[in-house]
């Protein structure tokens, strides 16, 4: 049986630090049925999810459907550059988010 997933785009109000015990404040910006759409949303800053500097980090979270959803895969991004010409770049997930789940 093939597992179905939804892909959530999450943005953070600050870049998570390695020493954080809980992640920084965050927002869910969008849900997609295709991973490629969710990642493209971040990389191309669809709908200005960066909000001119308000959300310097983002994550795409693969989430299963059902009563007890789990998140087998995640992709983490940080903004590089200024707010007019910068972009989100994929980076290794900070250790402080390693066991965090929504």
Steps between C-alpha positions, in 0.01 A plus 500: 500500500636841405506765770343837419655820632429868519789748492483791744701820455602641840683830554691606813530855640868438571765249397491214754811486717678174576434555872124567474288263707188591303478638148445872444153632431377369167212512252351252257490676165369239261411136443580315178428153368832486312844533657634683194232768535578555869874529441443729200278718722795555735773535238298750297353676806141457379262744664797677664532241779825678597291815569786746451714349774234377739568130443869423441458121519254256346431128498302261285357217708372178346200399712291187477122507509304342782423516867867470603698672223876474490765694310752268334685772304578870533690755298646809670581839340654832609482836326828628356546855379299815550122513490481632143738264321556211741350153493440191711783244480475139620722431800552223754229497764614652833550245778241684710229396251615139472223352717241774450176402339176675430 
